[in-house]
Amino acid sequence: TGLTNRAGLNHELVEQLMALPEGRRAALFWVDLDRFKEVNDLLGHAVGDRLLRQIARRLGEITPENAIVARFGGDEFIVFCEVETRQEAERIASEVHAEIMRPVRIDGDRMEVRASLGIAVLPEDGDDADKLMQSADLALYHAKSNGRGQTCFFNESMSRDLIRRREIEAELRAAIQKDELSIFFQPIVDLATGKIRSFEALVRWFHPEKGELRPDEFIPVAEETGVIVTLGNWITAQAAKAAAQWPENVTIAVNLSPLQIHAPGAVLGIRNALREAGLPPHRLVLEITETVLLDESEATTFFIETLAADGVKFALDDFGTGYSSLGYINKFPFSKIKVDRSFVSGPGVGRKTQAIIHAVAEMGAQLDMEIVAEGLETIEQVQAVRDAGCTLGQGYYFSRAVPDYLAAMLLAQERD
């Protein structure tokens, strides 16, 4: 790219920091191109390299004359320059965003790129190269976690969040070994008969010191750090063992993370869980969201098609929250569609959402798919989705998630 590389960056940063007059401010911008891997995968590394060179040239042209512009590796760039105010840093960040988003033409093809930016300001966010880099890196992490294409300034709460995430990661790894985790089961009910047709497996963590930790506190950390693969395999194994004790017409649904599907031996992990539990494949339903399918990778296709051939069922979860759900229904062998709770409860629910649910239910009937309405809390909601054509329902109206022994009791009560 013709820019300073990672090795030379630290040397140049130290030199500029030493030469900076006392009391002057500066900003370090950490720029990460969003979803750049897709460019390499779809168009090849040669096109990716040419795109990087164009981005590098643009950054050099729009940044101040004495700025450091470096390629940090892969699809990441560092910009360091003097600024008089935080507002000036914001202006530079906006210009960087605008320049990167300006369409690029390579061999006649028009490409658009977006970027996430993390910014650290000297002296408040760090007074040496290492601290500035660390602060900008944390800010970049928060920018990306907010949906990409965002700019984020560092603040001290990010350091506290990092410390907490690291604590949770270490403790979660230990918790899997120490049996601090439990699987709870939420019924999925036949709306015509009121009978339980399935349960969704949901993990709970009862920490010996912190008490019960919510899934939204530790599942994102597990996904960021890769612990989700171990955790997901454990959940599947435990859920399969519980389901093996239930009547043969009751299935178990388990959520899958993209990392689980792409992990080496993913198919073998599911097969082993079923074999060890003695659970027939057709009684396992793997719930996947559209984010799992976005990459349309060979690994994803192989995973779904191989296990579907074994008899495992698949459900498209959170239907209606993405952009391409209909395309995925056509491509993959889904047997269930779970309509997102936002169509059932909340401020936007009304005649239009009812019509959408009705259309999805009609499509499901034509394609031999069952439609599950999530988030049901009132009899009015149950009646509305049943009238719209949904066949199954899930939510607090029927039951919260319960431990395995209570799930077994609910099933026993139905038999009696």
N, C-alpha and C positions, 0 to 999 in steps of 0.2 A: 504493500500500500504506500510505501515511501515515507511512512510515519515512524516516529520513535517506537521501538518495541518494548516489551515488558521489562527486559533486562536494563534498558537505558532509562526507563521512566523514573525509577527511584533516584538515580543519580541526578537527573535534570530537576526533579522536584526538590531535592535537598539543596541544590545550587540556587534555585530561585527563591526558596524560603530563606536561605542565608542572606541573599541579596535584597530581600524585601525590607524597605525602610520601616523602622519601628512605628507601630500604630496604624500601618496600612492593612487593608483587608484584602482577602483573596477568596476564591471559590474553586472547589474541585467538583467537576461534573462527571459522574460515572454513567455512561450511555450504553444501553443494551438493546440491540435490535430485536424486536419481538418476532417470534416464530420464524427466525431466519433458517432454522433447520429444514423447514418445508421448501425453501428455495433450493437448497442443496439436493434434497431428496427428489424433488420434481424436475428440476432443470439441470442438475449436475453441479459439481464443485467448480468447474471452470466458469460457469455463469455466476455462481456465488462469489467467487474471487473478484470478478469484474465489478460486481455490484459493490463489494466492500471497497474497492479502489475508488469508485465514484463517490461513495459516502465519505471516505477519508478526504478526498479532494474538496468536497463541499464543506466539511468541518474546518479544514484549513483556511478556506476562503472567508468564512463568516465570523471566525473568532478573532479577538484582538491580536494586534501585530506580535506582541511578545508572549502570546499564550503557548503553553505546551499542549500539543495534540498528539496523543499516542494510541496505538492499537494495543489493547491489553491482552488480546488473545481471542480466537474464535470470532464472535460477533460483538465484542465489547470494545469501547473506546473510552479514553480518559481525556478530559479537557481541564486545564488548570490556568487560571488567569487572575489578574488583579481586578477587584471590583470596589467601588466606593460604598455601595449600599446593598442590602439584601434585594431591594427592588431591581438593581442592575443585574444581579444574578438571575432573578426571575425573567428579566427581559432576554438575557443570553439564552436561558433554557428554552424560552418560547421560540427564539430564532433557530436554535438547534432542532427543535421539534419540527418546525415548519419546513426547514431545509431538507431534513431526512424524509419527510412525508411527501415532498415534491416528487411526482412520478419520474421514474428512471426508464430510459429506453436502452435495451441491449438487443442487438440483432433484430430490431424492429418490434420486439416484444415490450409492452408497457408494463412496468412493475411498480407497485406501491408498497412502501415499507413504513412500519411504525416503530417507535422506540419508547422505552421506559428510561427515566432519568432519576438518579439519586444525587443529591447535592449536599456537600458539607462546606461550611463557611469558616474561614480562619479569622479570628482566633477562637471563637466560641465553641466550635465543634472539634477543635484539635489544633495544636500548635506545632506538630511535626508531621512528616510525610505519612508515617504508619497510622497515626490516629486519624488523620484526614481521610485516608483510604478506607479505614475501618468504618468511619462514620458514613461516608458516601455509599459504601457497600450495604450497610444496614438500611439507609434511606432507599436505595435501589430495590432491596428486597421488599420493602413496604409498598413501593410504587407498583411493583409487579403483582403483589398480592391483592392490590386494589383493582385489578382488572386489566393491567397492561396499558400502554399508551399514556401513562401518567407520569407526572413529575412530583417528587417528594423531597422536602428538605429534612435533614436529620434533626431529631430532637431526643432528649435524654430518655424518654419513655421507651424508645426503641432498644436501648441497651438493656433496660429492665425486661423488656419482652424477650430479648435474645437469651438472657440468663434463665428466664422461666422456661422457654422452649427447650433449652439444653437440659434443665432439670427434669422436665417432663419426659424428654427422650430417654434419658438414662433410667429414670424410674419406671417407664413403660416397659423397657426391655426386661427389667428385673421383675415387674409385675406379672408378665407372661409366665415366668418361671415359678413365681411364688403363689400362683393361683389367687391373685387379688382381683382378677377379672371374672366377670360372670356374663352368661348369655341370658337375656330376657327375650320373651316371645310375645309378639302382638298378633292377635287373631285377625285373619282375613276371612270375612263372612259372606256366605251366599245370600244375596239380597232378596232372593225369592223365598228361601226356606228359613233363613236365620241361622243355619248350621255353619259351624267352622269348617272351612275348606282348606285353610293353610295357616301357617304362622310365619311372620317375618322375624328373623333373628337379629337382635340388637345388642350391642356390647355395652356393659356397664363396668365402671372401675370404682371399686370401693377402696380408697387409699387409706392405709392405717393411721395416718396423721392428718391428712387434709379432708377426709371424709369422701363422699361421693363426688367424683369429677364428671362433669358433663361431657358427652361425646364431642361437642364442638370445641372443647378445650384440648383434647388429646388426639382426635382423629386427624385434624389438619397437620399437627406436628408429626404424626406417624407417616403421613403421606409425603411431607417435605423431606423426611430423613430416611425413607425407605423401610422403616419399621413396619409399615402397613402390610408388607408382603408376609412377614412372620405372623403378624396379628391376624391378617385375613385368613391365612391357612388354618390358624388355631380356631377362629370363629367357625369356619366351614366344618372342621372336624368335630367340634363340640355340638354344633347344630345338627349335623348328620346323626350323631350318637343319640341325641334326644329324640329326633324324628323317628328313628328306628323302633322306638318303643310305642309309637302312636298307631292308630288304625291305618290300614293300608291306603285308604282314600284321602288321607291328609298329607299335604306336601309341606316342605320347608323352603322359605325364600331367604337368600343370602345376598347382601350387597357386595359388589366387587369394585375395587379401585383399578384405574388404568395400570398402575405399577404392578399389581398382581397378575394381570393378563399378560404383560410384557416380560414378566420375570422368567428366567430359565426354568423349565420343568413345570410350568403353570398347569398344563393339562394333567400331568402325572400327579400333581398335588391334589387336584379335585378327585381323580380316580382313586388315589390312595385313601382319601377321607371317606369316600363311599364304601370302598372295600372293607376298611377297618370297622366301619359302623354297621356293615351289613345292610346298607340302604340301597334299594334299587335306584338307578339313575333317574327314572321318570318322576321320582318323588322329590328331586332337588330342582328348585327354580333359582337361577342366577339372575339377579337384578342388575342391570347396567344402565348408566345414564348416557346421554348423547356425547358427553365429553370423552367417554371411553372410545367412541366410534369416530371422533373427529379426524384422527390421523389416517383412518382407513388402511392401516398397515397390514402387511401379510401376517404378522403375529396375531393381530386381533381376529382377522378372518379365520386363520387356522384354529385358534382357540375355540371360537364359537361353533364353527362347522364341525370340528372333531368331536366336541362334547355333545352337540346336538345329535350327531350320528350315534353316539352312545345311548341317547335317550334323555339326556339332561334337557330341561326346559329353560327358556330364556324370557325375561320380561324387560320391556323398555320402560325404565323408571323416569319419573318427573316429566312425563310427556307434555309437550306444549310450552316448555321453557326454552327450547332451542330453536334452531332455524331450519334444520333439515330432517326432522323426525320422519316425515313421510317417505323420504328416500331410504332411510335406514330400515323401515318396515318392509319395504320392497326387497331390500338386499339381503337381510338377515332373517333367520327362522324364529321370529318371536312368536310365542304362544299367548302372551299377556301384554297389555298396555296399562301402565299405571298413570292415571290422569293426575297431574300435579295438584296439590291442595289449594293452590292459588285460584283454581277454577271452581273450588267448592266453597271456600270461606274467605272472607276479606272484603275490603272496600270495593273491589272491582267486579264482584259477583252480581250478575243480573241476567237479563233476557239474552244478551249476546253470549255470555259464557255458557248458559244453559243450551243454546243452539249449537255451540261448539262441541259440548259433551255429547249431545244427541248425534251429531255428525260422526264423531269418533266412534260412538257405540254402534251406529249403523255400519260403518266401515268394518269394525271388529266382527260383527255378525256375518258379514259377507266373507271375511277372511278366516273364519273359525278361530278368532282370537277373543279371549275374555278381557273385559274392561274393568279395571279396579279403580274405584274412586278413593283417594287418600284424604285424610284429615277430616273425616266425618265426626261432628260433635253434637249435632242436634237431630231430632226426629224429622224436622223440616228438610234438612240437608239430605238425609237418607232417602226420604220420599222423592225429593227433586232428582237425585241422580238415578234412582230406580226408575222413575217415570221417563228419564232421558234415555234409558236403555242400558245403564251399567249393570253388570252381572254380579260384581263383587264389591265389597266395601271394607274400609279399614279406618279406624280412628277411635278416639276416646268414647264416642257414643256406645261402642260395643265393649271395649276394654282397653286399658293401658297395657303396656308391655309388662309381662309377669314372669316370675322365675319358672323353671322347667316343671317343678312339682305342681304349681298352680295351673300351668298349661295342661298338664295331664288331668288335673281335676276338672277343668272346664270340659274336656273331651269326655271324661267319665260321666259327668252330669248329663251331657247330650245323649249318651247311650242309655242312661237310666230313664 
